[in-house]
Amino acid sequence: MTDINKKAAPQRAVLEISRSGSWGKVEYAHRLECGHTEFRKRALSTDKIACTLCVKAQIARDTLTEIAKVTTVEYAEPVWIDEIASDIATSETDIGKLRASLASALSLSPEAIDVVAEHNEEGLQISYVVVFMDAEQAIRIAGRSKAEVIDI
């Protein structure tokens, strides 16, 4: 990283100065109001000094903001997905109504009726219906008695 121009750095109040190091290598740590610590070879007698770490922090913040910039892209939702889902829902509703009507008319469970339909360019078309029933149900629907069926 390049050297920071101390004249361009913001001035911060000095809270405390502490001395560290051995003879000939003494440094003075100036603790500033911003929370940073500036190390200098001499203890400064002024109330405020330039904080180069605030400048470095701002540069890092700007860099990270640019790198981590979130871009949102809005995609137009395809209309055909909604149309297909709507057609399927309408078809399933129509098939369910037919199954329920047949079950009611035949006094059977709706699970005993299987409706097979095809979807073509004209829309939903019923191909055929399969009704599953046991012998007793078939005799009842035919309006016969068990004895009549046995004689046949």
BAMI-589907 format. One record per residue: x, y, z of N, C-alpha, C in turn. Coordinates in steps of 0.001 Angstrom, whole numbers, padded with zeros to 6 digits, always signed. Example, Ala and Ser with C-alpha at 12.3 -4.5 7.8 and 13.67 -1.06 7.14 Angstrom:
2
+013190-005690+007800+012300-004500+007800+013200-003300+007800 +012850-002250+007080+013670-001060+007140+012900+000030+007870 
***
This chain:
152
+000854-001176+000000+000000+000000+000000+000894+001231+000000 +000476+002248-000669+001272+003483-000777+001218+004255+000526 +002171+005166+000683+002193+006007+001876+001005+006958+001858 +000498+007219+003041-000658+008099+003189-000151+009517+003448 -000727+010475+002768-000396+011879+002972-001002+012320+004308 -000167+012637+005275-000645+013002+006607-001406+014324+006606 -001142+015190+005629-001867+016449+005551-003304+016224+005090 -003527+015150+004305-004877+014856+003814-005665+013998+004800 -004982+013411+005780-005648+012541+006752-006470+013379+007731 -007589+012828+008222-008418+013581+009169-007711+013766+010514 -007951+014901+011119-007355+015221+012417-008226+014626+013534 -007589+013888+014435-008301+013258+015555-007659+013685+016868 -008479+013762+017909-007978+014173+019228-007137+013056+019846 -006045+013423+020505-005166+012467+021171-005710+012235+022576 -005981+010969+022918-006499+010636+024242-005387+010273+025219 -004345+009602+024691-003287+009119+025578-002023+008873+024760 -000866+009104+025394+000416+008818+024755+001184+007881+025671 +001668+006772+025084+002477+005837+025879+003792+005561+025150 +004837+005322+025945+006186+005123+025400+006499+003633+025406 +007123+003145+024293+007524+001735+024244+008846+001608+023515 +009568+000517+023767+010850+000274+023101+012037+000558+024001 +013205+000067+023554+014427+000267+024335+015157+001530+023855 +016223+001888+024586+016960+003110+024296+017430+003113+022850 +017200+004167+022151+017579+004300+020759+016490+003820+019794 +015533+003044+020282+014438+002530+019438+013084+002829+020079 +012981+003958+020686+011755+004338+021389+010704+004813+020389 +009471+004376+020625+008326+004842+019838+007261+005311+020816 +006492+006270+020352+005403+006787+021173+004071+006417+020498 +003239+005732+021247+001925+005322+020739+000918+006387+021142 +000307+006996+020152-000702+008020+020388-002075+007375+020158 -002814+007157+021241-004160+006583+021120-005127+007720+020821 -005898+007552+019724-006750+008628+019228-008223+008375+019543 -009024+009405+019410-010456+009322+019705-011196+008349+018780 -010656+008097+017601-011313+007198+016641-011067+005737+016984 -010154+005465+017941-009855+004091+018327-008559+003581+017730 -007999+004302+016782-006727+003904+016180-005566+004378+017044 -004397+003775+016796-003181+004181+017495-002129+004529+016458 -001622+005725+016533-000564+006205+015635+000770+006106+016375 +001769+005499+015721+003100+005380+016316+004001+006433+015687 +004670+007208+016567+005580+008268+016107+006888+008156+016888 +007958+008747+016324+009264+008705+016987+009342+009708+018132 +008466+010690+018095+008437+011691+019164+007027+011824+019695 +006917+012149+020944+005602+012426+021530+005204+013822+021081 +004044+013910+020484+003590+015198+019983+002856+015945+021082 +003056+017241+021115+002452+018043+022174+001116+018655+021749 +000685+018400+020532-000576+018980+020049-001763+018157+020538 -002943+018778+020500-004170+018096+020938-004704+017134+019875 -004415+017433+018620-004913+016609+017518-003765+016250+016591 -003858+015015+016010-002887+014615+014985-003641+013901+013861 -002963+013769+012726-003560+013113+011570-003607+011608+011807 -004734+011001+011479-004890+009554+011643-004825+008901+010274 -003666+008321+009960-003495+007662+008667-004294+006356+008603 -004543+005746+009739-005313+004494+009748-006780+004737+009371 -007314+005901+009655-008682+006232+009214-008731+006285+007687 -007673+006815+007070-007611+006883+005606-007528+005465+005041 -006650+004623+005618-006523+003237+005156-007835+002479+005335 -008503+002725+006454-009783+002056+006697-010824+002488+005669 -010832+003752+005307-011785+004243+004306-011484+003648+002929 -010197+003544+002595-009815+002931+001316-010262+001470+001288 -010014+000750+002379-010426-000655+002458-011943-000776+002384 -012660+000108+003071-014126+000083+003051-014650+000311+001630 -014059+001286+000938-014473+001574-000441-014192+000392-001361 -013008-000218-001199-012638-001374-002018-013580-002538-001775 -013838-002845-000509-014730-003955-000178-016153-003692-000640 -016585-002446-000549-017928-002108-001016-018040-002326-002519 -016989-001959-003241-016997-002140-004696-016957-003619-005067 -016142-004386-004341-016027-005819-004627-017321-006547-004283 -017889-006217-003138-019069-006936-002649-020378-006295-003080 -020319-005457-004098-021530-004788-004548-022533-005826-005047 -023727-005766-004521-024775-006704-004891-025589-006090-006013 -025681-006831-007084-026507-006365-008189-027693-007306-008306 -028845-006741-008350-030047-007552-008498-030539-007417-009927 -030824-008554-010500-031326-008580-011865-032749-009110-011801 -033643-008333-012290-035038-008755-012302-035357-009343-013661 -035841-010565-013621-036213-011246-014848-037723-011169-015004 -038133-010931-016213-039564-010944-016487-040016-012396-016444 -041014-012658-015640-041491-014026-015491-042227-014434-016757 -041853-015586-017308-042520-016021-018538-044011-016232-018308 -044795-015721-019220-046245-015811-019114-046708-017242-019338 -046003-017990-020186-046444-019331-020535-046448-020268-019340 -045610-020028-018340-045610-020889-017155-046948-020746-016432 -047414-019533-016287-048688-019316-015616-049848-019894-016430 -049764-019775-017748-050834-020295-018588-050901-021815-018502 -049755-022475-018519-049725-023934-018430-050256-024380-017076 -049778-023745-016010-050233-024113-014671-051729-023887-014532 -052222-022812-015104-053654-022518-015054-054457-023562-015817 -053970-023946-017004-054659-024975-017792-054685-026309-017057 -053569-026688-016456-053500-027954-015721-054459-027930-014541 -054476-026825-013805-055371-026721-012648-056835-026799-013080 -057170-026129-014182-058546-026162-014691-058907-027572-015138 -057982-028257-015829-058230-029623-016291-058435-030570-015123 -057585-030464-014119-057726-031331-012950-059045-031072-012230 -059467-029828-012176-060752-029495-011555-061901-030114-012345 -061859-029999-013651-062917-030578-014492-062965-032095-014353 -061803-032742-014352-061754-034200-014192-062281-034592-012820 -061927-033840-011798-062422-034118-010445-063938-034000-010357 -064499-032996-011027-065966-032823-011025-066653-033993-011729 -066078-034439-012859-066650-035575-013588-066578-036835-012730 -065448-037069-012117-065279-038236-011248-066288-038200-010104 -066474-037044-009488-067419-036916-008371-068850-037132-008842 -069210-036607-010013-070572-036784-010540-070855-038248-010833 -069892-038926-011463-070077-040347-011753-070158-041168-010467 -069314-040846-009496-069336-041571-008227-070672-041387-007534 -071211-040193-007603-072511-039922-006973-073631-040662-007705 -073606-040628-009016-074662-041280-009808-074633-042792-009649 -073435-043364-009515-073307-044814-009411-073239-045310-007968 -073276-044378-007024-073141-044698-005592-071857-045490-005334 -070782-044997-005873-069472-045614-005688-068521-044597-005051 -067399-045099-004623-066356-044223-004100-065661-043527-005276 -065294-042262-005150-064582-041580-006240-063269-042273-006615 -062653-042977-005673-061411-043689-005962-061635-044855-006907 -062887-045314-007056-063208-046442-007934-063343-045997-009391 -063219-044706-009651-063404-044179-011002-062106-043532-011472 -061675-043951-012660-060453-043417-013255-060825-042733-014562 -060573-041446-014649-060878-040675-015848-059571-040454-016613 -059564-040875-017871-058381-040697-018706-058699-039597-019722 -057873-038569-019702-058109-037425-020580-056830-037077-021316 -056996-036455-022469-055865-035983-023258-056020-034492-023472 -054894-033845-023505-054914-032397-023730-054340-032140-025116 -055142-031591-026005-054656-031264-027340-054904-029791-027602 -054724-029369-028847-054855-027943-029158-056255-027399-028916 -057250-028281-028891-058627-027848-028625-058910-027744-027131 -058025-028285-026330-058214-028256-024886-058309-029664-024336 -058944-029803-023206-059074-031088-022532-060155-031924-023197 -059818-033182-023509-060806-034096-024068-060717-035408-023321 -061864-035886-022844-061931-037143-022121-061824-038280-023137 -060870-039178-022950-060707-040322-023847-061635-041456-023422 -061569-041823-022139-062440-042873-021623-062439-042829-020103 -063352-043575-019505-063486-043662-018054-063482-045135-017684 -062719-045487-016686-062686-046864-016181-063316-046848-014803 -064290-047753-014592-064955-047860-013303-064605-049221-012715 -064052-049220-011534-063709-050453-010832-064795-050729-009806 -065377-051926-009892-066403-052275-008912-066371-053778-008690 -066792-054177-007501-066873-055607-007221-068220-056137-007711 -068443-057419-007598-069649-058070-008126-070914-057518-007492 -070884-057286-006191-072082-056785-005505-072474-055404-006022 -071504-054565-006250-071791-053229-006766-072353-053318-008188 -071793-054184-009012-072287-054348-010384-073729-054859-010383 -074037-055823-009512-075403-056374-009416-076361-055281-008958 -075931-054507-007967-076780-053425-007452-077065-052399-008538 -076031-051974-009280-076213-050970-010329-077091-051517-011456 -076937-052799-011769-077735-053417-012836-079201-053579-012440 -079479-053430-011155-080865-053560-010676-081306-055012-010592 -080423-055903-010428-080728-057326-010294-080518-057772-008874 -081025-058915-008575-080752-059514-007269-079677-060544-007449 -079095-060974-006336-078028-061960-006385-078564-063285-006950 -079770-063591-006622-080370-064859-007079-080539-064846-008590 -080934-063709-009130-081116-063611-010589-079779-063781-011301 -078716-063258-010747-077406-063322-011368-076899-064762-011336 -077167-065447-010218-076702-066827-010078-077407-067720-011095 -078685-067454-011377-079447-068276-012326-078969-068069-013758 -078320-067003-014014-077898-066693-015387-076795-067562-015790 
***
